[in-house]
């Protein structure tokens, strides 16, 4: 049975052949990087990846910091910001991933921050809802650029305009948009933008990072060797060394650089157009069955969550995998507040596409889901 992989919002697959080749090349060559070796026989993959990420997001290379993934980035930014602003008020949203919610709630439990959660309607958090939660002591707002459950794109530019004259630090979680949507950090107007390497940027696990407008706005939370200012016993203040210490995931960043090159070669606008067409097709097909509940019917990124009446999401995912060879994801998708609202916290089936998903795979997936729904309805009617 051929594998149809539709879990790209978790980790994209397959990877481009060029990414696989660069991974092998980076292992074969000695590690090279400024301040860490006298060798000149390698490639400075870290600097190359930094330049590629900066070009993708429309910023300067020194404002890009590399981490393990988006979760790691959000922890560094949130913890580092609160270290300089202990006791302030923060706002997040009910669409956010646990990589936002858990750091905030852990810091709240420790008394370092007071947090409010902006609710959503029809897949979107209104900028006015965020504005209504702001207080004189609000210093931090964090929100997802696009929901990893609903695929709904948020108006982060409008939020940044609300916050701009209030001195509020604005963090955008771009885990689901980097590589799927055109992103200019200047046009968004955010103070920090978080990305991960293993999703739509077509890299491998263990890579990610963030853009940071002003290095002074966040305190470092990790300390160690940077290959620079080694005579000093304190972490350097300069970007990116302020937040990067120890040996980087060089092979992973080599893959990330090549993954970004692949995205740029394909064209983000072309990737977005294909995703919009394919996810729209899936929505229309699943709407054919009355017992399929689609939780957001106009996804702006290729993520579609649904449930079939009479079946748990886990059962649907199991049938799709075992009978049809279709890989999805089921459950809460690390976003519990979304599911509290859309399905009472029981979880959903999530289909998510990549630039390598074919129209034929979408047709096969739609046929399979509709067949499962038909069989479920028959069992209920005959009971």
N, C-alpha and C positions, 0 to 999 in steps of 0.2 A: 504494500500500500504506500503510495507516495506521500511524503510529509508535506502538509500545508501549514506553514508557521504563521500564526496570526497573534503573536504576543510581543509585538515590537515596541509597545509602550513600556515594557519591562526591560527587555534587551533585544536589540535588532539582530536579525539573522535572515539571510546570509550576509557575510561581510564581502566587500569587493575583493576581487582577486589581487588587486594592487595592495590592499591592506595586508593580506596574508603574506605577500612577497616582502613588504617592508618589515613585517614582524621578523621574518627569517633573516633578513639582511641586518637588522639591528642587533640580533643575537650573535650573528657571525662576526660583526665588527667590534673592536674595543670601544668601551664607553668613552665618549669625549665630551667635555664641557669646560667652560671657562672657570678657572680657579680650582679645578679638581684633578688635573692631569697635565703633564707636559707633552702628552701625545698629540699628534696631528693626523693620525691615520683613520680617525673615525668621523662621524657626522654629529654635529650638535643638534640632536633631535629635539631637545627641550626648547632651545631657542627657535627652532623651526616651527614647532607646534605653537609656541607663543605668538609668533608672527602670523601664522595661519588663523588662529583664534581671533586675534586682534583685527585682521582684515575682514573676517566674517561678521564681527559685531560692530565694526566701524569705530575702532578706538586705537589707542597706542599700545604697543606691545608691553611696555612696563606696567600697564594697568591690569594685566592679566595674571592671575595667580592660579597655579595648578594644585589640585587636591586629589583625593581618592575618587570622589563622585559628588553629585549634587548634595547629598545628605551631609557629607563631610564639609562641604563649602558652607552650607547653611548653619551648621554648628559653629564653625569658626567665626562667621560673620555675626550671628546672634550673640554668642558668648562674648566675643571681642567687643561688640558694641555695648553690651550691658556692663562689661567691666569698666567702661568709661562713663556709663550713665545709670549706675545702680539706683533702683527705686523708682524708675520712670514708669510711664504707662505705655503700652504697646497695643497695636491692633493687628490681628490676622483675620483670616476668613474661614468660613465653614467648608470651602472648596479645597482647603490646603491639605497637603500630604503630611504624614506624621513627622517627616523630616523638618517641618516648620513647627507643627503643634507640640511635639514632645520636647524639643529644646525650650520653647517658651513656657510650657507648663512645668517643666522641671525647675526652671529659674523662678517661676512664680511660686512654686512650693517652697523654694529656698528664700523667698522674700526679696528677690532682686528685681522683680518687675511685676506690674499688675497688667493683666491682659484682657481684652475684650475681643469677641469673635463677631465679625460681620456676616450676616446671613445672606443667602442667595435666593433668587427667584428665577425660574425658567433658565437655569444653568449659569446665570450671571450675578455677580456682585455689583450692585449699583455704586458708582462713585459717591453718590449722595449718602448711601448707607454708611460708607466709611467716614464721610465727613461728619455725620451725626454722632459718631462714636469718639471723635477727637475731643481731647480735654487740654487744659493749659499745660499739663505735665506730659502730654503725649510726645514721645521722642522717636518712636519706631513704628513703621507699618511694613508688614511682610505679606505678600500675596502671590499666588500662582498665576503665571502668565496664561496657562491653559490647564483645565482640569484633567487629571489623569484618569478620571472615571467617566466624565461626560464629554470630553473633547471640546468644551466650550472655551472660547478665547475671551479673555477679559480686557476691558478698556483701561490698560495700565497708564496710558498717556493722560487720560482724563484724571486719574488719581494723582499722578505726579504733578499736574497743574494745581490741584487742590492743595497739595502739600508744599509746593515750591516756596511760598512766602512765609511758611510757618516754622522752618528750620527742623522739619521732621525727616529722619533718615528713612529712605524708601528702598526696600529690597524686593526684587522680582525674581521668582523661582521659574527659570526658563527650561526646566528639565524636559518638558513636553513640546517646546516650541523651537529650540535650537536645532536647525537642520530642516524643520518643517515650515517655518515662517521666516520672512525677512525680518531681521532684528538689527536695529540701530540703537545702541544704548543712548546716544545723544538725542534721538527723536523720542525715545521713551521718556527720557529725563530722570531715570532712576539713579540712585547712589550706588547700588550694587545689582549685578545681574548674575545669576547662578546658572551653570550649565553642567551637563554630564556627557561623557564621551561615548558610552556604550549604547545609546539609543539612536536617535536620528542622525547623529554625527558619524555613525558607522564605524566607530572605534571599538575598543575592547574594554572589558570590565576593569575597574581599578583606576580609571582616569576621569577627570572632571576639573572644574575650576570655577573661578568667578572673576568678573570685572569689578573693580573698585575705583570709584572716582577720586576719592581723597584718602590717602593712606592714614592720615591722622585721625580719621573718624572711627577707626576700629583698632582695638589693642590686640597685640599678638597673644595667642593662647598656647603656642608651642614654641619651644626654644631649642636651639642646637646649631650645628655646623651649617654654614651657607656657602663656604668657599670665598667669602668676602669679609673684610674687617675682622679677621681672625684673632687679632691682638686684643679686641674688646670683649669684655665678659658679659655684655648685654646684646640682645638681639638688634641687628641693624634696623634703622628707621626707614630705609629706602625700600620701595617696591621693586621686585616682588619678594626680595629676601626677607622682608619683615614677617612674611607668612609662610615661607617655604624653608624647611630645614631638613637635613638628611638627604640621602641619595634618592633622587626621583625615580619614578617608574619609567625608566628611559624607553624600554621597548613598548610600553603602553602608549607613551606620548609620541613615539615614532608612528604607531598605528593611528593615533588621533590626528596627527598632522596629515597623514595620507587620507584618512576618512574625510576630513574637512576638504581636502583637495577634490575628492570624489564628489562631495556635495556641491562644491562650487562649479565643478565641471558639468554636472547634470543640470545645475541651476536651481536655486531654491524656489523660484517662482514656478518652474516646471514641475518640481517635486510637489509643491503645494497644489497645483492644478490637478495633477494625477490623483492625489489623495482626496481632493474634494469630489472628483468624479466618482471614484471607487466607493468612498464611504457613502455618498449620496445614493448610489446604486444599491448598496446593502440596506440602507434605511428603507428605500422604496420596496424592496423585496420582502423584508421582514414585516412591513406594514400590511402585507397581504393576509397575515394570520391574526385573527382577533384575540387569540390567547397569548400573543407575544407583546410584552410591555417594553417599549423602548424608552429609556429614561431621559434622553435628549435627542431630538430628531433632526437637528441641524448642526452637527459637529463641524467646527472650524479646523480642527486637526483630526487625523484619522484614528479616532477612538470611538467605539460604539458599545454602550452597555445596555443589556436587556435581561429580562427574565421571561420564562415560560410558565404560565399558570399550571399549578399542579406538580411542578418539578422544582427541586432545589437547584440553585445555580451549580452546585457541585455535581449533581447528577447529570445536568446538561453538559457540563464540561467533560465529564467522564465518557459520556456517549460520543461526543464529538471526537474525542481523542481515540477511543478504542474501536469504534465502528467506522469512523470516517478518516482517521489520521490527521485531524485538524487540531492544532495546538492553540488554545486560548488561555485566558486566566480567569479564575473564579474567586469569589470571596469579597473582602472589603478593600482590597487594593491599597492598603495602608492609608486609607482616607476615611476614617470612621464617621466623621460628621456629615459627609456627603450622603453616606448610606443610611444614616439615621433618618434623613429627610426623604430619600427617594424610594427606599424599600424596607424601612423599619429596622435597619441594621442586619438584615439577613444576607446581604451581599448579592452580586450580580455576575453575569457572564460578560467578559470584556473581549471584544475583537479589536485588535489594533494592527494597522498596516504599516508597511515601509515602502520606500521607493522601488523595492524589488518585488513587491506583491503584484501578481498578474491579474488581469481581468478574469481569466479562467478560474483562478483560485477563488476569487470573490463569488463567481457564479456557483462553484461547487460548495462553498461555505453557506451561501444563502439557501441552496437546495437542501443541504443537510439540516440546517436549523428549522426550515419549514417542515421537513419530514418528521423531525422530532416533535415539533409543535402539533402536527396533525395526529401523530400517534398518542400524544398526551391528551388531546381533546377527545379522541375516540375512547380512551380508557375512562375518562371522567363521565362521558355521556352514557357509557354502557354500565357504569357502576350503579 
